[in-house]
Amino acid sequence: MNLELPGDEHPIRQEFRNWLKEHPYYTNDDLARGGWVAPHWQRPWGHDLAPIDQLVIEDELKEQGIRKPSNQIGIGWAGPTIMTAGTEAQKERYLFPLLSAEEIWCQLFSEPDAGSDLASLRTTAVADGDYFIVNGQKIWTSFGHIAQFGILLARTDKDAPKHQGISYFICPMNTKGITVSPIIDMSGNHSFNQVFFDNVIIPKENLVGEINKGWSLAKVTLQNERVSLSTGGALWGFGPTAEDLIDLIKLAYLDGGERVKSPVLRDRIAKVYGEGQILKWLTLRQVSSAIKGSQPGPESSVRKALGDEHGQTLFELAKDMSGALGMLSDATKIKEVDKLQSFAAGWHYGYAFSRALTIGGGTSEVQRNIIAERFFGFAKEPDISS
Ligand SMILES: Cc1cc2nc3c(=O)[nH]c(=O)nc-3n(C[C@H](O)[C@H](O)[C@H](O)COP(=O)(O)OP(=O)(O)OC[C@H]3O[C@@H](n4cnc5c(N)ncnc54)[C@H](O)[C@@H]3O)c2cc1C
């Protein structure tokens, strides 16, 4: 399968190139207000583009060496939900600063006893005049320490059935009563946090959608989390791919070739490379069905289940091929380091982070449940949580 993108004459390519000519010194805000950060969003935030045109713009951005503003949760999950269910005032206030990454967002969903079974969440938001008073605890909040806003799920009706008493809020992270406490992951990075709410006052205008109807909005957010048109690397679309392993193999050969002589290692290299190719085709298949107008279905769970495990296998292999220096987080600090050693060290972070792949955004087991139920028609598992 080959996905040929429309070439130079394509109108949207031309439109973007003309815009660039008119904005030679563009800022992130210009890109956002020009509608080029999320061009598939409706106007005025995007250009209402079909998936194929969206890919053309991605291609054009890459060609021109333009990096889009980075605000994964804001642009990827919060923005589409606000666009779907937010008030006009919310859209006006939040969408452009979120697209330009002037304001960073986090996702306040998971709790210590509510991860895969998110609807078991216990954080409460009690209505009090023009406000809600929020109490509870969230965990694994990526970017919570740098975010200006969070999308927050809280229980607004304790007596309603589990999925029906939840509401969806926009939470300013600098509000009195919020404590953000860091969690350092095994790569040594501080990317997520615990967040505590102690009588936090949130104005009623920060409710998104209707009260007690937050679960259906959470599903919009979670769908956007799982679906990506990215054909990128093994760390949820970032980082290296199986093809980058070839560079490592070539360098290993320069090193005398000892490391790649083992037939077991060669077998593993071939397997990982093959998996990488299959995943590329699966992604292209998803892209082409999106181009034909299909809504994403359970096949995104197939891709996630395979892709996350592939990411782990890929980094394990790279680490084994890198030898002793692959154990260092930054071998470039060693003066005598040669090209192979420095390249090998680059895989270290990915190896440590790759453990998270099969957990975040829905664990591998949960993806397999979805595959079993939606593809094979297995009975839904009983809810034993309440
Ligand atoms: C890198 C990273 C970033 C994250 N960022 C955020 C964030 O920004 N905001 C946020 O809200 N959350 C975030 N999370 C949390 C993430 O959504 C949860 O970790 C995930 O939903 C799993 O929940 P849990 O950790 O509570 O595990 P649990 O749900 O407790 O699962 C424990 C184990 O039981 C298995 N299991 C659970 N239920 C079933 C079942 N029904 N059938 C079979 N097996 C089952 C799981 O597969 C897993 O192996 C992040 C997680 C990671 C790893």
The ligand as an SDF file (V2000), in Angstrom:
LIG
                    3D

 53 58  0  0  0  0  0  0  0  0999 V2000
    3.2410    7.7850   30.9190 C   0  0  0  0  0  0  0  0  0  0  0  0
    1.8740    7.9000   31.4900 C   0  0  0  0  0  0  0  0  0  0  0  0
    1.2290    9.1140   31.4540 C   0  0  0  0  0  0  0  0  0  0  0  0
   -0.0620    9.2390   32.0140 C   0  0  0  0  0  0  0  0  0  0  0  0
   -0.6490   10.4650   32.0070 N   0  0  0  0  0  0  0  0  0  0  0  0
   -1.8720   10.6160   32.5500 C   0  0  0  0  0  0  0  0  0  0  0  0
   -2.4930   11.9120   32.5950 C   0  0  0  0  0  0  0  0  0  0  0  0
   -1.9330   12.9150   32.1340 O   0  0  0  0  0  0  0  0  0  0  0  0
   -3.6950   12.0290   33.1820 N   0  0  0  0  0  0  0  0  0  0  0  0
   -4.3650   10.9580   33.6960 C   0  0  0  0  0  0  0  0  0  0  0  0
   -5.4820   11.1380   34.1750 O   0  0  0  0  0  0  0  0  0  0  0  0
   -3.7980    9.7150   33.6910 N   0  0  0  0  0  0  0  0  0  0  0  0
   -2.5780    9.5210   33.1350 C   0  0  0  0  0  0  0  0  0  0  0  0
   -1.9780    8.2770   33.1320 N   0  0  0  0  0  0  0  0  0  0  0  0
   -2.6580    7.1780   33.8280 C   0  0  0  0  0  0  0  0  0  0  0  0
   -3.2040    6.1000   32.9210 C   0  0  0  0  0  0  0  0  0  0  0  0
   -4.3560    6.5230   32.2490 O   0  0  0  0  0  0  0  0  0  0  0  0
   -3.4710    4.8690   33.8220 C   0  0  0  0  0  0  0  0  0  0  0  0
   -2.2260    4.4340   34.3020 O   0  0  0  0  0  0  0  0  0  0  0  0
   -4.1280    3.7510   33.0620 C   0  0  0  0  0  0  0  0  0  0  0  0
   -5.4550    4.0800   32.7340 O   0  0  0  0  0  0  0  0  0  0  0  0
   -4.1410    2.4450   33.9000 C   0  0  0  0  0  0  0  0  0  0  0  0
   -4.6650    2.6680   35.1530 O   0  0  0  0  0  0  0  0  0  0  0  0
   -3.8890    2.2230   36.5000 P   0  0  0  0  0  0  0  0  0  0  0  0
   -2.4840    2.6930   36.3910 O   0  0  0  0  0  0  0  0  0  0  0  0
   -4.7100    2.6760   37.6470 O   0  0  0  0  0  0  0  0  0  0  0  0
   -3.8470    0.6380   36.4530 O   0  0  0  0  0  0  0  0  0  0  0  0
   -5.0370   -0.3390   36.8330 P   0  0  0  0  0  0  0  0  0  0  0  0
   -6.2610    0.0720   36.1020 O   0  0  0  0  0  0  0  0  0  0  0  0
   -5.1150   -0.4470   38.3180 O   0  0  0  0  0  0  0  0  0  0  0  0
   -4.5150   -1.6900   36.2440 O   0  0  0  0  0  0  0  0  0  0  0  0
   -3.5750   -2.5440   36.9180 C   0  0  0  0  0  0  0  0  0  0  0  0
   -3.4220   -3.8050   36.0910 C   0  0  0  0  0  0  0  0  0  0  0  0
   -4.6880   -4.4960   36.0060 O   0  0  0  0  0  0  0  0  0  0  0  0
   -5.0360   -4.6980   34.6400 C   0  0  0  0  0  0  0  0  0  0  0  0
   -6.4920   -4.5360   34.4500 N   0  0  0  0  0  0  0  0  0  0  0  0
   -7.2740   -3.5430   34.9680 C   0  0  0  0  0  0  0  0  0  0  0  0
   -8.5590   -3.7200   34.5630 N   0  0  0  0  0  0  0  0  0  0  0  0
   -8.5740   -4.8310   33.7880 C   0  0  0  0  0  0  0  0  0  0  0  0
   -9.6090   -5.5200   33.1020 C   0  0  0  0  0  0  0  0  0  0  0  0
  -10.8630   -5.0590   33.1080 N   0  0  0  0  0  0  0  0  0  0  0  0
   -9.2730   -6.6330   32.3980 N   0  0  0  0  0  0  0  0  0  0  0  0
   -7.9800   -7.0840   32.3750 C   0  0  0  0  0  0  0  0  0  0  0  0
   -6.9680   -6.4760   33.0410 N   0  0  0  0  0  0  0  0  0  0  0  0
   -7.2520   -5.3610   33.7260 C   0  0  0  0  0  0  0  0  0  0  0  0
   -4.3110   -3.5990   33.8810 C   0  0  0  0  0  0  0  0  0  0  0  0
   -4.1230   -3.9720   32.5230 O   0  0  0  0  0  0  0  0  0  0  0  0
   -3.0010   -3.5150   34.6440 C   0  0  0  0  0  0  0  0  0  0  0  0
   -2.1080   -4.5120   34.2290 O   0  0  0  0  0  0  0  0  0  0  0  0
   -0.7090    8.1080   32.5930 C   0  0  0  0  0  0  0  0  0  0  0  0
   -0.0490    6.8700   32.6080 C   0  0  0  0  0  0  0  0  0  0  0  0
    1.2220    6.7560   32.0770 C   0  0  0  0  0  0  0  0  0  0  0  0
    1.8860    5.4340   32.1170 C   0  0  0  0  0  0  0  0  0  0  0  0
  1  2  1  0
  2  3  1  0
  2 52  2  0
  3  4  2  0
  4  5  1  0
  4 50  1  0
  5  6  2  0
  6  7  1  0
  6 13  1  0
  7  8  2  0
  7  9  1  0
  9 10  1  0
 10 11  2  0
 10 12  1  0
 12 13  2  0
 13 14  1  0
 14 15  1  0
 14 50  1  0
 15 16  1  0
 16 17  1  0
 16 18  1  0
 18 19  1  0
 18 20  1  0
 20 21  1  0
 20 22  1  0
 22 23  1  0
 23 24  1  0
 24 25  2  0
 24 26  1  0
 24 27  1  0
 27 28  1  0
 28 29  2  0
 28 30  1  0
 28 31  1  0
 31 32  1  0
 32 33  1  0
 33 34  1  0
 33 48  1  0
 34 35  1  0
 35 36  1  0
 35 46  1  0
 36 37  1  0
 36 45  1  0
 37 38  2  0
 38 39  1  0
 39 40  1  0
 39 45  2  0
 40 41  1  0
 40 42  2  0
 42 43  1  0
 43 44  2  0
 44 45  1  0
 46 47  1  0
 46 48  1  0
 48 49  1  0
 50 51  2  0
 51 52  1  0
 52 53  1  0
M  END
$$$$
